[in-house]
């Protein structure tokens, strides 16, 4: 049987490993994204299009978390600065289970993204990148959260005047490490800080207004 992931390992007779996600950092990054979006909305011209898009897809995780890949869902809001550039804010959720124990978790991600279309016709490949936060709610360990940096690529098709169909791949990179404590609160071990990725594919329909 595989051990519980190092970052969340439980020791017999001891406390669970302290999660190393920086909740304050994640909140600060999300607030910064909202702050960046606010002036864009204030100064947006009347001909700029705002969009909303439901999304569905699949996500998979670093091996140390011992998670199965699982279906994901979410939604996205955006504003088109012009035909080539857009500012996006999206939320996704996935509920994976441990491969060895079957214990479930809920993983939520919130991101502020910039999108650059490489072509501006009906068929539009694009690149995107930005910052956000990832929250892990575990059934078998303490919860954890942290800031993330995201990058991805996709393609959208302008099916109708204000409706677009898109599909994309993205990865959210975050930092974590293991700290395990004894029953008296003493540090038993501290692991190396590593960079891990939450990878996903998604498709959706974007409607403008």
PyMOL CGO cylinders between C-alpha atoms (Angstrom):
from pymol import cmd
from pymol.cgo import CYLINDER

trace = [
    CYLINDER, 0.00, 0.00, 0.00, 1.27, 3.46, -0.86, 0.3, 1, 1, 1, 1, 1, 1,
    CYLINDER, 1.27, 3.46, -0.86, 1.92, 5.93, 1.89, 0.3, 1, 1, 1, 1, 1, 1,
    CYLINDER, 1.92, 5.93, 1.89, -0.14, 9.06, 2.27, 0.3, 1, 1, 1, 1, 1, 1,
    CYLINDER, -0.14, 9.06, 2.27, 1.60, 11.84, 0.31, 0.3, 1, 1, 1, 1, 1, 1,
    CYLINDER, 1.60, 11.84, 0.31, 4.65, 13.28, 2.12, 0.3, 1, 1, 1, 1, 1, 1,
    CYLINDER, 4.65, 13.28, 2.12, 3.16, 16.76, 2.30, 0.3, 1, 1, 1, 1, 1, 1,
    CYLINDER, 3.16, 16.76, 2.30, 0.16, 15.38, 4.17, 0.3, 1, 1, 1, 1, 1, 1,
    CYLINDER, 0.16, 15.38, 4.17, 1.56, 12.26, 5.87, 0.3, 1, 1, 1, 1, 1, 1,
    CYLINDER, 1.56, 12.26, 5.87, 0.07, 11.08, 9.17, 0.3, 1, 1, 1, 1, 1, 1,
    CYLINDER, 0.07, 11.08, 9.17, 2.43, 9.54, 11.77, 0.3, 1, 1, 1, 1, 1, 1,
    CYLINDER, 2.43, 9.54, 11.77, 1.12, 6.98, 14.31, 0.3, 1, 1, 1, 1, 1, 1,
    CYLINDER, 1.12, 6.98, 14.31, 0.50, 8.80, 17.58, 0.3, 1, 1, 1, 1, 1, 1,
    CYLINDER, 0.50, 8.80, 17.58, 1.41, 12.13, 16.03, 0.3, 1, 1, 1, 1, 1, 1,
    CYLINDER, 1.41, 12.13, 16.03, -0.12, 15.19, 14.52, 0.3, 1, 1, 1, 1, 1, 1,
    CYLINDER, -0.12, 15.19, 14.52, -0.81, 15.38, 10.79, 0.3, 1, 1, 1, 1, 1, 1,
    CYLINDER, -0.81, 15.38, 10.79, 1.70, 17.23, 8.70, 0.3, 1, 1, 1, 1, 1, 1,
    CYLINDER, 1.70, 17.23, 8.70, 1.08, 20.94, 8.69, 0.3, 1, 1, 1, 1, 1, 1,
    CYLINDER, 1.08, 20.94, 8.69, -0.11, 22.13, 5.27, 0.3, 1, 1, 1, 1, 1, 1,
    CYLINDER, -0.11, 22.13, 5.27, 2.37, 24.49, 3.68, 0.3, 1, 1, 1, 1, 1, 1,
    CYLINDER, 2.37, 24.49, 3.68, -0.12, 26.39, 1.49, 0.3, 1, 1, 1, 1, 1, 1,
    CYLINDER, -0.12, 26.39, 1.49, -0.05, 30.08, 2.22, 0.3, 1, 1, 1, 1, 1, 1,
    CYLINDER, -0.05, 30.08, 2.22, -3.70, 31.03, 2.45, 0.3, 1, 1, 1, 1, 1, 1,
    CYLINDER, -3.70, 31.03, 2.45, -2.92, 34.72, 2.85, 0.3, 1, 1, 1, 1, 1, 1,
    CYLINDER, -2.92, 34.72, 2.85, -0.75, 34.64, -0.26, 0.3, 1, 1, 1, 1, 1, 1,
    CYLINDER, -0.75, 34.64, -0.26, -3.51, 32.97, -2.27, 0.3, 1, 1, 1, 1, 1, 1,
    CYLINDER, -3.51, 32.97, -2.27, -6.03, 35.56, -1.10, 0.3, 1, 1, 1, 1, 1, 1,
    CYLINDER, -6.03, 35.56, -1.10, -3.60, 38.37, -1.95, 0.3, 1, 1, 1, 1, 1, 1,
    CYLINDER, -3.60, 38.37, -1.95, -3.05, 37.01, -5.45, 0.3, 1, 1, 1, 1, 1, 1,
    CYLINDER, -3.05, 37.01, -5.45, -6.77, 36.65, -6.06, 0.3, 1, 1, 1, 1, 1, 1,
    CYLINDER, -6.77, 36.65, -6.06, -7.39, 40.18, -4.74, 0.3, 1, 1, 1, 1, 1, 1,
    CYLINDER, -7.39, 40.18, -4.74, -4.63, 41.46, -7.03, 0.3, 1, 1, 1, 1, 1, 1,
    CYLINDER, -4.63, 41.46, -7.03, -6.31, 39.81, -10.00, 0.3, 1, 1, 1, 1, 1, 1,
    CYLINDER, -6.31, 39.81, -10.00, -9.62, 41.44, -9.13, 0.3, 1, 1, 1, 1, 1, 1,
    CYLINDER, -9.62, 41.44, -9.13, -7.86, 44.77, -8.68, 0.3, 1, 1, 1, 1, 1, 1,
    CYLINDER, -7.86, 44.77, -8.68, -6.33, 44.46, -12.15, 0.3, 1, 1, 1, 1, 1, 1,
    CYLINDER, -6.33, 44.46, -12.15, -9.71, 43.64, -13.66, 0.3, 1, 1, 1, 1, 1, 1,
    CYLINDER, -9.71, 43.64, -13.66, -11.50, 46.56, -12.00, 0.3, 1, 1, 1, 1, 1, 1,
    CYLINDER, -11.50, 46.56, -12.00, -9.90, 49.43, -13.95, 0.3, 1, 1, 1, 1, 1, 1,
    CYLINDER, -9.90, 49.43, -13.95, -10.38, 47.50, -17.19, 0.3, 1, 1, 1, 1, 1, 1,
    CYLINDER, -10.38, 47.50, -17.19, -14.09, 47.31, -16.49, 0.3, 1, 1, 1, 1, 1, 1,
    CYLINDER, -14.09, 47.31, -16.49, -14.28, 50.99, -15.53, 0.3, 1, 1, 1, 1, 1, 1,
    CYLINDER, -14.28, 50.99, -15.53, -12.59, 52.25, -18.69, 0.3, 1, 1, 1, 1, 1, 1,
    CYLINDER, -12.59, 52.25, -18.69, -13.98, 49.63, -21.08, 0.3, 1, 1, 1, 1, 1, 1,
    CYLINDER, -13.98, 49.63, -21.08, -15.60, 51.10, -24.14, 0.3, 1, 1, 1, 1, 1, 1,
    CYLINDER, -15.60, 51.10, -24.14, -19.20, 50.23, -25.01, 0.3, 1, 1, 1, 1, 1, 1,
    CYLINDER, -19.20, 50.23, -25.01, -18.11, 48.10, -27.97, 0.3, 1, 1, 1, 1, 1, 1,
    CYLINDER, -18.11, 48.10, -27.97, -15.95, 45.80, -25.84, 0.3, 1, 1, 1, 1, 1, 1,
    CYLINDER, -15.95, 45.80, -25.84, -17.49, 42.41, -25.27, 0.3, 1, 1, 1, 1, 1, 1,
    CYLINDER, -17.49, 42.41, -25.27, -17.94, 40.74, -21.90, 0.3, 1, 1, 1, 1, 1, 1,
    CYLINDER, -17.94, 40.74, -21.90, -18.24, 36.95, -21.85, 0.3, 1, 1, 1, 1, 1, 1,
    CYLINDER, -18.24, 36.95, -21.85, -19.40, 34.15, -19.59, 0.3, 1, 1, 1, 1, 1, 1,
    CYLINDER, -19.40, 34.15, -19.59, -18.58, 30.48, -20.19, 0.3, 1, 1, 1, 1, 1, 1,
    CYLINDER, -18.58, 30.48, -20.19, -19.43, 27.19, -18.45, 0.3, 1, 1, 1, 1, 1, 1,
    CYLINDER, -19.43, 27.19, -18.45, -16.57, 24.66, -18.68, 0.3, 1, 1, 1, 1, 1, 1,
    CYLINDER, -16.57, 24.66, -18.68, -16.10, 20.93, -18.23, 0.3, 1, 1, 1, 1, 1, 1,
    CYLINDER, -16.10, 20.93, -18.23, -13.08, 18.66, -18.57, 0.3, 1, 1, 1, 1, 1, 1,
    CYLINDER, -13.08, 18.66, -18.57, -10.64, 16.53, -16.60, 0.3, 1, 1, 1, 1, 1, 1,
    CYLINDER, -10.64, 16.53, -16.60, -7.75, 17.16, -14.17, 0.3, 1, 1, 1, 1, 1, 1,
    CYLINDER, -7.75, 17.16, -14.17, -4.82, 15.10, -12.95, 0.3, 1, 1, 1, 1, 1, 1,
    CYLINDER, -4.82, 15.10, -12.95, -2.24, 15.59, -10.21, 0.3, 1, 1, 1, 1, 1, 1,
    CYLINDER, -2.24, 15.59, -10.21, 1.36, 15.01, -9.19, 0.3, 1, 1, 1, 1, 1, 1,
    CYLINDER, 1.36, 15.01, -9.19, 2.01, 11.35, -8.28, 0.3, 1, 1, 1, 1, 1, 1,
    CYLINDER, 2.01, 11.35, -8.28, 2.86, 12.11, -4.64, 0.3, 1, 1, 1, 1, 1, 1,
    CYLINDER, 2.86, 12.11, -4.64, -0.76, 13.10, -3.95, 0.3, 1, 1, 1, 1, 1, 1,
    CYLINDER, -0.76, 13.10, -3.95, -1.92, 9.58, -4.89, 0.3, 1, 1, 1, 1, 1, 1,
    CYLINDER, -1.92, 9.58, -4.89, -5.01, 10.93, -6.67, 0.3, 1, 1, 1, 1, 1, 1,
    CYLINDER, -5.01, 10.93, -6.67, -6.89, 9.46, -9.59, 0.3, 1, 1, 1, 1, 1, 1,
    CYLINDER, -6.89, 9.46, -9.59, -7.55, 11.75, -12.53, 0.3, 1, 1, 1, 1, 1, 1,
    CYLINDER, -7.55, 11.75, -12.53, -11.10, 13.06, -12.29, 0.3, 1, 1, 1, 1, 1, 1,
    CYLINDER, -11.10, 13.06, -12.29, -13.71, 15.08, -14.17, 0.3, 1, 1, 1, 1, 1, 1,
    CYLINDER, -13.71, 15.08, -14.17, -13.75, 18.81, -13.46, 0.3, 1, 1, 1, 1, 1, 1,
    CYLINDER, -13.75, 18.81, -13.46, -16.20, 21.64, -14.00, 0.3, 1, 1, 1, 1, 1, 1,
    CYLINDER, -16.20, 21.64, -14.00, -16.21, 25.40, -13.66, 0.3, 1, 1, 1, 1, 1, 1,
    CYLINDER, -16.21, 25.40, -13.66, -17.08, 28.75, -15.18, 0.3, 1, 1, 1, 1, 1, 1,
    CYLINDER, -17.08, 28.75, -15.18, -15.23, 31.71, -16.64, 0.3, 1, 1, 1, 1, 1, 1,
    CYLINDER, -15.23, 31.71, -16.64, -15.85, 35.43, -16.98, 0.3, 1, 1, 1, 1, 1, 1,
    CYLINDER, -15.85, 35.43, -16.98, -13.94, 37.61, -19.40, 0.3, 1, 1, 1, 1, 1, 1,
    CYLINDER, -13.94, 37.61, -19.40, -13.58, 40.96, -21.14, 0.3, 1, 1, 1, 1, 1, 1,
    CYLINDER, -13.58, 40.96, -21.14, -12.21, 41.36, -24.65, 0.3, 1, 1, 1, 1, 1, 1,
    CYLINDER, -12.21, 41.36, -24.65, -9.83, 44.31, -24.91, 0.3, 1, 1, 1, 1, 1, 1,
    CYLINDER, -9.83, 44.31, -24.91, -9.82, 43.80, -28.69, 0.3, 1, 1, 1, 1, 1, 1,
    CYLINDER, -9.82, 43.80, -28.69, -9.99, 40.91, -31.17, 0.3, 1, 1, 1, 1, 1, 1,
    CYLINDER, -9.99, 40.91, -31.17, -6.59, 39.61, -30.03, 0.3, 1, 1, 1, 1, 1, 1,
    CYLINDER, -6.59, 39.61, -30.03, -6.42, 40.17, -26.26, 0.3, 1, 1, 1, 1, 1, 1,
    CYLINDER, -6.42, 40.17, -26.26, -8.79, 39.28, -23.39, 0.3, 1, 1, 1, 1, 1, 1,
    CYLINDER, -8.79, 39.28, -23.39, -8.70, 39.36, -19.60, 0.3, 1, 1, 1, 1, 1, 1,
    CYLINDER, -8.70, 39.36, -19.60, -10.25, 36.30, -17.90, 0.3, 1, 1, 1, 1, 1, 1,
    CYLINDER, -10.25, 36.30, -17.90, -11.21, 35.14, -14.42, 0.3, 1, 1, 1, 1, 1, 1,
    CYLINDER, -11.21, 35.14, -14.42, -12.15, 31.49, -13.91, 0.3, 1, 1, 1, 1, 1, 1,
    CYLINDER, -12.15, 31.49, -13.91, -13.05, 29.01, -11.18, 0.3, 1, 1, 1, 1, 1, 1,
    CYLINDER, -13.05, 29.01, -11.18, -12.74, 25.21, -11.45, 0.3, 1, 1, 1, 1, 1, 1,
    CYLINDER, -12.74, 25.21, -11.45, -13.47, 22.35, -9.06, 0.3, 1, 1, 1, 1, 1, 1,
    CYLINDER, -13.47, 22.35, -9.06, -12.50, 18.67, -9.09, 0.3, 1, 1, 1, 1, 1, 1,
    CYLINDER, -12.50, 18.67, -9.09, -13.28, 15.94, -6.50, 0.3, 1, 1, 1, 1, 1, 1,
    CYLINDER, -13.28, 15.94, -6.50, -10.57, 13.23, -6.81, 0.3, 1, 1, 1, 1, 1, 1,
    CYLINDER, -10.57, 13.23, -6.81, -10.09, 10.13, -4.64, 0.3, 1, 1, 1, 1, 1, 1,
    CYLINDER, -10.09, 10.13, -4.64, -6.92, 8.46, -3.33, 0.3, 1, 1, 1, 1, 1, 1,
    CYLINDER, -6.92, 8.46, -3.33, -5.84, 5.50, -5.45, 0.3, 1, 1, 1, 1, 1, 1,
    CYLINDER, -5.84, 5.50, -5.45, -4.92, 3.38, -2.42, 0.3, 1, 1, 1, 1, 1, 1,
    CYLINDER, -4.92, 3.38, -2.42, -7.49, 4.32, 0.22, 0.3, 1, 1, 1, 1, 1, 1,
    CYLINDER, -7.49, 4.32, 0.22, -10.41, 5.74, -1.75, 0.3, 1, 1, 1, 1, 1, 1,
    CYLINDER, -10.41, 5.74, -1.75, -10.51, 8.81, 0.52, 0.3, 1, 1, 1, 1, 1, 1,
    CYLINDER, -10.51, 8.81, 0.52, -11.83, 11.82, -1.37, 0.3, 1, 1, 1, 1, 1, 1,
    CYLINDER, -11.83, 11.82, -1.37, -10.84, 15.46, -1.55, 0.3, 1, 1, 1, 1, 1, 1,
    CYLINDER, -10.84, 15.46, -1.55, -12.11, 18.66, -3.12, 0.3, 1, 1, 1, 1, 1, 1,
    CYLINDER, -12.11, 18.66, -3.12, -9.64, 20.77, -5.09, 0.3, 1, 1, 1, 1, 1, 1,
    CYLINDER, -9.64, 20.77, -5.09, -10.67, 24.29, -6.09, 0.3, 1, 1, 1, 1, 1, 1,
    CYLINDER, -10.67, 24.29, -6.09, -8.77, 26.73, -8.28, 0.3, 1, 1, 1, 1, 1, 1,
    CYLINDER, -8.77, 26.73, -8.28, -9.31, 30.44, -8.93, 0.3, 1, 1, 1, 1, 1, 1,
    CYLINDER, -9.31, 30.44, -8.93, -7.24, 32.24, -11.58, 0.3, 1, 1, 1, 1, 1, 1,
    CYLINDER, -7.24, 32.24, -11.58, -6.81, 35.66, -13.20, 0.3, 1, 1, 1, 1, 1, 1,
    CYLINDER, -6.81, 35.66, -13.20, -5.56, 35.16, -16.77, 0.3, 1, 1, 1, 1, 1, 1,
    CYLINDER, -5.56, 35.16, -16.77, -4.45, 37.06, -19.82, 0.3, 1, 1, 1, 1, 1, 1,
    CYLINDER, -4.45, 37.06, -19.82, -5.35, 35.55, -23.21, 0.3, 1, 1, 1, 1, 1, 1,
    CYLINDER, -5.35, 35.55, -23.21, -3.58, 36.29, -26.50, 0.3, 1, 1, 1, 1, 1, 1,
    CYLINDER, -3.58, 36.29, -26.50, -5.09, 35.01, -29.77, 0.3, 1, 1, 1, 1, 1, 1,
    CYLINDER, -5.09, 35.01, -29.77, -2.49, 34.11, -32.39, 0.3, 1, 1, 1, 1, 1, 1,
    CYLINDER, -2.49, 34.11, -32.39, -5.07, 34.47, -35.19, 0.3, 1, 1, 1, 1, 1, 1,
    CYLINDER, -5.07, 34.47, -35.19, -8.19, 36.64, -35.33, 0.3, 1, 1, 1, 1, 1, 1,
    CYLINDER, -8.19, 36.64, -35.33, -10.35, 34.82, -37.89, 0.3, 1, 1, 1, 1, 1, 1,
    CYLINDER, -10.35, 34.82, -37.89, -13.10, 32.32, -37.11, 0.3, 1, 1, 1, 1, 1, 1,
    CYLINDER, -13.10, 32.32, -37.11, -10.52, 29.71, -36.01, 0.3, 1, 1, 1, 1, 1, 1,
    CYLINDER, -10.52, 29.71, -36.01, -8.36, 31.21, -33.23, 0.3, 1, 1, 1, 1, 1, 1,
    CYLINDER, -8.36, 31.21, -33.23, -5.49, 29.38, -31.49, 0.3, 1, 1, 1, 1, 1, 1,
    CYLINDER, -5.49, 29.38, -31.49, -4.43, 31.20, -28.32, 0.3, 1, 1, 1, 1, 1, 1,
    CYLINDER, -4.43, 31.20, -28.32, -1.97, 31.30, -25.43, 0.3, 1, 1, 1, 1, 1, 1,
    CYLINDER, -1.97, 31.30, -25.43, -2.84, 32.24, -21.86, 0.3, 1, 1, 1, 1, 1, 1,
    CYLINDER, -2.84, 32.24, -21.86, -1.10, 32.78, -18.53, 0.3, 1, 1, 1, 1, 1, 1,
    CYLINDER, -1.10, 32.78, -18.53, -1.67, 34.28, -15.12, 0.3, 1, 1, 1, 1, 1, 1,
    CYLINDER, -1.67, 34.28, -15.12, -1.81, 33.84, -11.35, 0.3, 1, 1, 1, 1, 1, 1,
    CYLINDER, -1.81, 33.84, -11.35, -4.26, 32.55, -8.78, 0.3, 1, 1, 1, 1, 1, 1,
    CYLINDER, -4.26, 32.55, -8.78, -4.66, 30.11, -5.91, 0.3, 1, 1, 1, 1, 1, 1,
    CYLINDER, -4.66, 30.11, -5.91, -5.34, 26.41, -5.30, 0.3, 1, 1, 1, 1, 1, 1,
    CYLINDER, -5.34, 26.41, -5.30, -7.26, 25.07, -2.28, 0.3, 1, 1, 1, 1, 1, 1,
    CYLINDER, -7.26, 25.07, -2.28, -7.08, 21.39, -1.20, 0.3, 1, 1, 1, 1, 1, 1,
    CYLINDER, -7.08, 21.39, -1.20, -9.84, 20.13, 1.15, 0.3, 1, 1, 1, 1, 1, 1,
    CYLINDER, -9.84, 20.13, 1.15, -8.85, 16.61, 2.27, 0.3, 1, 1, 1, 1, 1, 1,
    CYLINDER, -8.85, 16.61, 2.27, -10.87, 13.97, 4.09, 0.3, 1, 1, 1, 1, 1, 1,
    CYLINDER, -10.87, 13.97, 4.09, -7.73, 12.28, 5.50, 0.3, 1, 1, 1, 1, 1, 1,
    CYLINDER, -7.73, 12.28, 5.50, -5.40, 15.22, 6.25, 0.3, 1, 1, 1, 1, 1, 1,
    CYLINDER, -5.40, 15.22, 6.25, -5.33, 18.91, 7.07, 0.3, 1, 1, 1, 1, 1, 1,
    CYLINDER, -5.33, 18.91, 7.07, -6.47, 21.26, 4.33, 0.3, 1, 1, 1, 1, 1, 1,
    CYLINDER, -6.47, 21.26, 4.33, -3.90, 23.25, 2.36, 0.3, 1, 1, 1, 1, 1, 1,
    CYLINDER, -3.90, 23.25, 2.36, -3.87, 26.28, 0.08, 0.3, 1, 1, 1, 1, 1, 1,
    CYLINDER, -3.87, 26.28, 0.08, -1.31, 28.25, -1.84, 0.3, 1, 1, 1, 1, 1, 1,
    CYLINDER, -1.31, 28.25, -1.84, -0.63, 30.65, -4.68, 0.3, 1, 1, 1, 1, 1, 1,
    CYLINDER, -0.63, 30.65, -4.68, -0.17, 29.34, -8.20, 0.3, 1, 1, 1, 1, 1, 1,
    CYLINDER, -0.17, 29.34, -8.20, 1.14, 30.43, -11.60, 0.3, 1, 1, 1, 1, 1, 1,
    CYLINDER, 1.14, 30.43, -11.60, -0.70, 29.13, -14.66, 0.3, 1, 1, 1, 1, 1, 1,
    CYLINDER, -0.70, 29.13, -14.66, 0.10, 28.71, -18.34, 0.3, 1, 1, 1, 1, 1, 1,
    CYLINDER, 0.10, 28.71, -18.34, -1.77, 27.06, -21.17, 0.3, 1, 1, 1, 1, 1, 1,
    CYLINDER, -1.77, 27.06, -21.17, -2.86, 26.99, -24.79, 0.3, 1, 1, 1, 1, 1, 1,
    CYLINDER, -2.86, 26.99, -24.79, -6.05, 26.32, -26.64, 0.3, 1, 1, 1, 1, 1, 1,
    CYLINDER, -6.05, 26.32, -26.64, -8.20, 27.02, -29.64, 0.3, 1, 1, 1, 1, 1, 1,
    CYLINDER, -8.20, 27.02, -29.64, -11.58, 28.71, -30.04, 0.3, 1, 1, 1, 1, 1, 1,
    CYLINDER, -11.58, 28.71, -30.04, -14.02, 28.76, -32.92, 0.3, 1, 1, 1, 1, 1, 1,
    CYLINDER, -14.02, 28.76, -32.92, -16.39, 31.66, -33.52, 0.3, 1, 1, 1, 1, 1, 1,
    CYLINDER, -16.39, 31.66, -33.52, -19.50, 29.65, -34.26, 0.3, 1, 1, 1, 1, 1, 1,
    CYLINDER, -19.50, 29.65, -34.26, -21.85, 32.65, -34.18, 0.3, 1, 1, 1, 1, 1, 1,
    CYLINDER, -21.85, 32.65, -34.18, -21.51, 36.40, -33.75, 0.3, 1, 1, 1, 1, 1, 1,
    CYLINDER, -21.51, 36.40, -33.75, -21.36, 36.34, -29.92, 0.3, 1, 1, 1, 1, 1, 1,
    CYLINDER, -21.36, 36.34, -29.92, -20.85, 32.63, -29.27, 0.3, 1, 1, 1, 1, 1, 1,
    CYLINDER, -20.85, 32.63, -29.27, -17.52, 30.81, -29.29, 0.3, 1, 1, 1, 1, 1, 1,
    CYLINDER, -17.52, 30.81, -29.29, -16.61, 27.16, -28.65, 0.3, 1, 1, 1, 1, 1, 1,
    CYLINDER, -16.61, 27.16, -28.65, -13.20, 26.53, -27.08, 0.3, 1, 1, 1, 1, 1, 1,
    CYLINDER, -13.20, 26.53, -27.08, -10.93, 23.72, -25.89, 0.3, 1, 1, 1, 1, 1, 1,
    CYLINDER, -10.93, 23.72, -25.89, -7.67, 24.10, -23.99, 0.3, 1, 1, 1, 1, 1, 1,
    CYLINDER, -7.67, 24.10, -23.99, -4.89, 22.59, -21.88, 0.3, 1, 1, 1, 1, 1, 1,
    CYLINDER, -4.89, 22.59, -21.88, -3.42, 24.35, -18.85, 0.3, 1, 1, 1, 1, 1, 1,
    CYLINDER, -3.42, 24.35, -18.85, -1.19, 23.70, -15.85, 0.3, 1, 1, 1, 1, 1, 1,
    CYLINDER, -1.19, 23.70, -15.85, -1.24, 25.49, -12.48, 0.3, 1, 1, 1, 1, 1, 1,
    CYLINDER, -1.24, 25.49, -12.48, 2.17, 25.36, -10.73, 0.3, 1, 1, 1, 1, 1, 1,
    CYLINDER, 2.17, 25.36, -10.73, 2.38, 25.65, -6.94, 0.3, 1, 1, 1, 1, 1, 1,
    CYLINDER, 2.38, 25.65, -6.94, 5.03, 25.15, -4.22, 0.3, 1, 1, 1, 1, 1, 1,
    CYLINDER, 5.03, 25.15, -4.22, 4.74, 22.70, -1.30, 0.3, 1, 1, 1, 1, 1, 1,
    CYLINDER, 4.74, 22.70, -1.30, 6.81, 20.80, 1.25, 0.3, 1, 1, 1, 1, 1, 1,
    CYLINDER, 6.81, 20.80, 1.25, 6.33, 18.31, 4.09, 0.3, 1, 1, 1, 1, 1, 1,
    CYLINDER, 6.33, 18.31, 4.09, 6.56, 19.16, 7.82, 0.3, 1, 1, 1, 1, 1, 1,
    CYLINDER, 6.56, 19.16, 7.82, 5.69, 16.34, 10.26, 0.3, 1, 1, 1, 1, 1, 1,
    CYLINDER, 5.69, 16.34, 10.26, 5.20, 16.87, 14.02, 0.3, 1, 1, 1, 1, 1, 1,
    CYLINDER, 5.20, 16.87, 14.02, 5.29, 14.55, 17.04, 0.3, 1, 1, 1, 1, 1, 1,
    CYLINDER, 5.29, 14.55, 17.04, 2.50, 14.26, 19.62, 0.3, 1, 1, 1, 1, 1, 1,
    CYLINDER, 2.50, 14.26, 19.62, 4.27, 16.97, 21.67, 0.3, 1, 1, 1, 1, 1, 1,
    CYLINDER, 4.27, 16.97, 21.67, 4.44, 19.39, 18.76, 0.3, 1, 1, 1, 1, 1, 1,
    CYLINDER, 4.44, 19.39, 18.76, 8.14, 18.92, 18.00, 0.3, 1, 1, 1, 1, 1, 1,
    CYLINDER, 8.14, 18.92, 18.00, 9.24, 18.88, 14.37, 0.3, 1, 1, 1, 1, 1, 1,
    CYLINDER, 9.24, 18.88, 14.37, 10.11, 15.33, 13.33, 0.3, 1, 1, 1, 1, 1, 1,
    CYLINDER, 10.11, 15.33, 13.33, 11.01, 16.01, 9.71, 0.3, 1, 1, 1, 1, 1, 1,
    CYLINDER, 11.01, 16.01, 9.71, 10.93, 18.73, 7.11, 0.3, 1, 1, 1, 1, 1, 1,
    CYLINDER, 10.93, 18.73, 7.11, 10.95, 17.84, 3.44, 0.3, 1, 1, 1, 1, 1, 1,
    CYLINDER, 10.95, 17.84, 3.44, 12.38, 19.76, 0.56, 0.3, 1, 1, 1, 1, 1, 1,
    CYLINDER, 12.38, 19.76, 0.56, 10.15, 22.38, -1.04, 0.3, 1, 1, 1, 1, 1, 1,
    CYLINDER, 10.15, 22.38, -1.04, 9.04, 21.22, -4.49, 0.3, 1, 1, 1, 1, 1, 1,
    CYLINDER, 9.04, 21.22, -4.49, 7.12, 22.66, -7.42, 0.3, 1, 1, 1, 1, 1, 1,
    CYLINDER, 7.12, 22.66, -7.42, 4.10, 20.56, -8.40, 0.3, 1, 1, 1, 1, 1, 1,
    CYLINDER, 4.10, 20.56, -8.40, 1.46, 20.98, -11.08, 0.3, 1, 1, 1, 1, 1, 1,
    CYLINDER, 1.46, 20.98, -11.08, -2.29, 20.61, -11.35, 0.3, 1, 1, 1, 1, 1, 1,
    CYLINDER, -2.29, 20.61, -11.35, -2.88, 19.83, -15.03, 0.3, 1, 1, 1, 1, 1, 1,
    CYLINDER, -2.88, 19.83, -15.03, -6.21, 19.99, -16.81, 0.3, 1, 1, 1, 1, 1, 1,
    CYLINDER, -6.21, 19.99, -16.81, -8.00, 19.91, -20.13, 0.3, 1, 1, 1, 1, 1, 1,
    CYLINDER, -8.00, 19.91, -20.13, -11.30, 21.73, -20.57, 0.3, 1, 1, 1, 1, 1, 1,
    CYLINDER, -11.30, 21.73, -20.57, -13.86, 22.69, -23.16, 0.3, 1, 1, 1, 1, 1, 1,
    CYLINDER, -13.86, 22.69, -23.16, -16.68, 25.20, -23.00, 0.3, 1, 1, 1, 1, 1, 1,
    CYLINDER, -16.68, 25.20, -23.00, -19.03, 27.59, -24.76, 0.3, 1, 1, 1, 1, 1, 1,
    CYLINDER, -19.03, 27.59, -24.76, -18.44, 31.32, -24.36, 0.3, 1, 1, 1, 1, 1, 1,
    CYLINDER, -18.44, 31.32, -24.36, -21.38, 33.71, -24.76, 0.3, 1, 1, 1, 1, 1, 1,
    CYLINDER, -21.38, 33.71, -24.76, -20.83, 37.45, -25.17, 0.3, 1, 1, 1, 1, 1, 1,
    CYLINDER, -20.83, 37.45, -25.17, -23.02, 40.32, -24.10, 0.3, 1, 1, 1, 1, 1, 1,
]
cmd.load_cgo(trace, "trace")
